[in-house]
Amino acid sequence: MTFPNFLVIGAAKSGTSSLFRYLGQHPQIYTPPRKEPGFFAFEGQPVCFAGPGDERRNRLVVTDLAAYRALFQGITTEKAAGEASVVYLYSPTAPDRIKFYLPKVKLIALLRNPVERAFSSFSHLIRDGREPILDFADALQAEEARMRANWQYLWHYKQLGFYHAQLSRYFERFPRAQLAVYTFDQFSADPLGTLQSIFDFLELDSHFVPDTSRRFNRSGRPKSKQLHRYLMRPRGSRSPMRLYLPPALRRWLYDTAMQWNITPSVKLDFPAETRHYLTELYREDILKLESLIQQDLSMWLVGQAVRPVAVG
């Protein structure tokens, strides 16, 4: 097996980093050391995002087929192999490339209330010192100009949240049986139940119990800005670790350092009028999404977390 047989396609800031790490604990699953290769969104293209700090993302994208296959060269006896690239849900070109290369692939989407997702993305970029506008409403107003200037998709606070339009591209190209859609609220309320449902979807041992005590890629405030800048540097610039440590240990050390260094309680203002504006912006898309994925998302429309529901 030199290609994945499952993909986590998004959405951004919806718990996919934690999901990816938890899935990688299953003895029947192989996950590459790198999350977010983005191959099916950017194959053969120059990647030159121009936002603050976007050069790191530019370096991490895999655009070459041979390099993408190399991510899975460590597969041995695992029954499933997969990667997670949240840009796949947002990219208009990724579904066709995935269909071409992986027509039988299983696709997993994890969706967060788009209002909360947008603010989490804003908080994430504040955490990394990349968002120069500290008022969320003002940052929303700057979105279109930033898109025209080719800032990376994480800056697309509003546009990333239109899940119905994005997921429809996959439902049009793949049988429903190849898609599993969960909400961030389900995952947060019952991480083990969600994971075991995914294991069953992937036709693996669904009784395996991963360690879900750690959360990954949290928004918040770095305790040490110097350490955070070091951890956020392109991996090649941390070459001593690459030379002497195996990938799994490097990943563990990176995750541990990031988790220790982030204080989750960062005070950012999310005005009620901005929340209302975004809720109304997404209302029609959310109602269509309910029908598409056959789940109750009504609580997203009143600015609260959706009720956890049974995962099929």
C-alpha positions in Angstrom: 0.0 0.0 0.0 1.6 3.3 -1.1 -1.5 5.4 -1.0 -3.9 6.0 1.9 -7.3 4.3 2.0 -8.8 7.0 4.2 -8.6 10.7 4.5 -9.6 13.2 7.1 -10.7 16.1 4.9 -11.6 18.8 7.5 -12.8 21.1 8.7 -10.1 23.5 9.9 -10.1 24.2 13.7 -12.6 21.5 14.3 -10.5 19.0 16.3 -8.8 17.3 13.4 -5.3 17.5 14.9 -6.5 15.6 18.0 -8.5 13.2 15.8 -5.4 12.5 13.7 -3.3 11.8 16.7 -5.9 9.5 18.3 -6.4 7.5 15.1 -2.6 7.0 14.8 -2.6 5.1 18.1 -4.7 2.3 16.7 -2.4 -0.7 15.9 -4.2 -1.3 12.6 -3.8 2.3 11.4 -0.7 3.9 9.8 -0.5 7.7 9.8 2.5 9.5 8.4 4.6 11.7 10.6 3.3 14.8 8.9 -0.2 16.1 9.1 -1.6 18.4 6.3 0.4 17.4 3.2 -2.4 18.9 1.1 -1.4 16.9 -2.0 -4.8 16.5 -3.5 -5.4 20.2 -3.3 -2.1 21.4 -4.7 -0.6 18.6 -6.9 1.8 20.1 -9.4 1.2 23.7 -8.4 3.6 26.3 -7.0 2.4 27.1 -3.4 3.2 30.7 -2.5 0.7 31.9 0.1 1.6 35.5 1.0 0.2 36.1 4.5 2.2 36.6 7.6 4.1 33.4 8.4 2.6 31.6 5.4 6.0 30.6 4.2 6.0 27.7 6.7 2.8 26.3 5.1 4.3 26.8 1.7 7.3 24.6 2.7 5.1 21.8 4.2 2.8 21.3 1.3 3.5 18.1 -0.8 2.9 18.7 -4.5 4.8 15.8 -6.0 3.3 12.4 -6.5 6.5 10.5 -5.6 7.0 12.6 -2.4 3.4 11.9 -1.4 3.8 8.2 -1.9 6.9 8.4 0.2 4.8 9.5 3.2 3.4 6.0 3.3 6.6 4.0 2.8 6.6 3.0 6.5 3.4 0.9 6.1 4.0 -2.7 7.2 1.0 -4.8 8.4 -1.5 -2.1 9.0 -5.0 -2.5 7.4 -5.6 1.2 7.1 -3.5 4.2 6.2 -4.6 7.8 6.2 -3.7 11.4 6.4 -5.4 14.6 7.4 -5.5 17.7 5.3 -8.2 20.2 6.2 -7.8 22.1 3.0 -9.4 19.1 1.1 -12.9 20.1 2.3 -12.4 23.7 1.2 -10.6 23.1 -2.0 -12.8 23.0 -5.1 -10.2 20.8 -7.0 -9.4 18.3 -4.3 -12.5 16.1 -4.7 -11.8 15.3 -8.4 -8.1 14.5 -7.7 -9.1 12.3 -4.8 -11.7 10.6 -7.0 -9.0 10.1 -9.7 -6.3 8.6 -7.5 -8.5 7.0 -4.7 -12.0 6.1 -6.0 -12.7 3.7 -3.1 -11.2 5.9 -0.3 -13.1 6.5 2.9 -13.6 10.1 3.8 -14.0 11.5 7.3 -15.2 15.0 8.0 -15.3 16.7 11.4 -17.4 19.9 11.4 -17.6 22.6 14.0 -20.3 25.3 14.4 -19.0 27.6 11.7 -19.4 30.7 13.9 -17.2 29.1 16.6 -14.8 27.7 14.0 -14.2 31.2 12.5 -13.4 32.7 15.9 -11.1 29.7 16.8 -9.2 30.3 13.5 -8.8 33.9 14.5 -7.6 32.9 18.0 -5.2 30.4 16.5 -3.5 33.1 14.3 -3.4 35.5 17.3 -1.7 32.7 19.2 1.0 32.4 16.5 1.5 36.1 16.3 0.3 36.2 12.7 -2.9 38.1 13.0 -2.1 41.9 13.0 -5.8 42.9 13.6 -6.8 42.2 17.2 -10.5 43.0 16.7 -12.4 40.0 15.3 -15.0 42.1 13.5 -12.3 44.1 11.8 -10.5 41.0 10.8 -13.7 39.7 9.2 -13.9 42.9 7.2 -10.3 42.4 5.9 -11.0 38.9 4.6 -11.8 39.6 1.0 -8.7 41.8 0.6 -6.5 39.1 2.1 -8.0 36.5 -0.2 -7.1 38.6 -3.2 -3.6 39.0 -1.8 -3.3 35.2 -1.6 -3.2 34.7 2.1 -3.4 31.1 3.2 -6.9 29.6 3.6 -6.8 29.7 7.5 -7.3 33.4 7.1 -10.6 32.8 5.2 -12.6 33.1 8.4 -16.0 33.3 6.8 -15.5 31.3 3.6 -14.2 28.2 5.4 -17.6 27.8 7.2 -19.9 27.0 4.2 -19.8 23.3 4.8 -22.9 22.4 2.7 -21.4 23.8 -0.4 -18.0 22.1 0.3 -19.3 18.7 1.4 -21.7 18.6 -1.5 -18.8 18.2 -3.9 -17.9 15.0 -2.1 -21.4 13.6 -2.0 -21.7 14.2 -5.7 -18.6 12.2 -6.5 -18.5 9.4 -3.9 -21.1 6.9 -2.6 -22.6 8.0 0.8 -21.2 4.8 2.3 -17.7 6.2 1.8 -18.3 9.3 3.8 -18.6 9.7 7.6 -19.5 13.1 9.0 -19.2 14.0 12.7 -19.5 17.2 14.6 -17.0 18.7 16.9 -19.7 18.7 19.6 -20.1 14.9 19.3 -16.3 14.4 19.3 -15.9 16.7 22.4 -18.7 15.1 24.3 -17.8 11.5 23.5 -14.3 11.2 22.0 -14.1 7.4 22.6 -17.5 6.8 21.1 -16.7 8.9 18.0 -13.4 7.2 17.5 -14.8 3.7 17.9 -17.5 4.6 15.3 -14.7 5.7 13.0 -12.8 2.4 13.6 -16.0 0.6 12.7 -16.4 2.7 9.6 -12.8 1.8 8.6 -13.6 -1.9 9.3 -11.0 -2.2 12.1 -11.1 -3.4 15.6 -13.6 -1.0 17.1 -12.9 -2.1 20.7 -9.5 -0.4 20.8 -9.3 2.4 23.4 -6.9 5.2 22.5 -5.6 7.7 25.0 -7.8 10.8 24.5 -6.5 12.7 27.5 -4.5 15.2 25.4 -5.7 17.9 23.1 -3.6 19.0 20.2 -3.2 22.3 18.3 -5.2 24.3 20.9 -5.7 28.0 20.5 -4.4 30.1 23.4 -1.4 32.1 24.6 2.2 30.8 24.5 3.9 30.9 27.8 7.2 31.3 26.0 7.0 33.2 22.7 10.6 32.2 21.9 9.8 28.5 22.3 6.7 28.9 20.3 8.6 30.6 17.4 11.1 27.8 17.5 8.4 25.1 17.4 6.6 26.9 14.5 9.8 27.1 12.4 9.8 24.8 9.3 10.8 21.3 10.3 14.0 21.4 8.2 15.3 24.2 10.4 15.2 21.8 13.4 17.6 19.5 11.6 19.4 18.0 14.7 16.1 16.4 15.8 15.6 15.1 12.2 19.1 13.6 12.2 19.0 11.7 15.5 15.4 11.0 16.4 12.9 8.7 14.8 9.7 10.4 13.4 7.4 9.1 16.1 9.6 10.4 18.9 10.0 13.8 17.1 6.2 14.0 16.8 5.7 13.2 20.5 8.3 15.7 21.6 6.8 18.4 19.4 3.3 17.7 20.6 4.4 17.6 24.3 6.2 20.9 24.0 3.3 22.6 22.2 0.8 21.4 24.7 2.9 22.5 27.7 3.6 25.9 26.2 0.0 26.9 25.4 -2.2 28.5 28.0 -5.7 27.9 26.7 -7.4 30.8 28.6 -6.8 33.7 26.2 -9.1 36.6 26.5 -10.4 37.7 23.1 -13.6 39.6 22.6 -16.3 38.0 20.5 -19.1 40.6 20.5 -22.7 39.4 20.4 -23.4 41.4 17.3 -20.6 39.7 15.4 -21.8 36.3 16.5 -25.3 37.2 15.3 -24.0 38.4 12.0 -22.1 35.2 11.4 -25.0 33.0 12.5 -27.3 34.7 10.0 -24.6 34.5 7.3 -24.5 30.7 7.7 -28.2 30.1 8.4 -29.2 28.9 4.9 -26.1 26.8 4.5 -26.6 25.1 7.9 -30.2 24.2 7.1 -29.1 22.6 3.8 -26.3 20.8 5.6 -28.8 19.3 8.1 -30.5 17.6 5.2 -27.3 16.5 3.5 -25.8 14.8 6.6 -29.1 13.9 8.3 -28.1 15.4 11.6 -29.8 18.0 13.8 -27.8 21.2 13.8 -30.4 23.6 15.1 -28.3 24.7 18.1 -25.8 26.1 15.7 -28.4 28.6 14.7 -28.8 30.0 18.2 -25.1 30.5 18.9 -24.7 27.5 21.2 -23.1 24.1 20.8 -25.2 21.5 19.0 -26.6 18.7 21.2 -24.6 15.5 21.1 -26.4 12.9 19.0 -25.9 9.3 18.3 -23.3 8.6 15.6 -24.3 6.1 13.0 
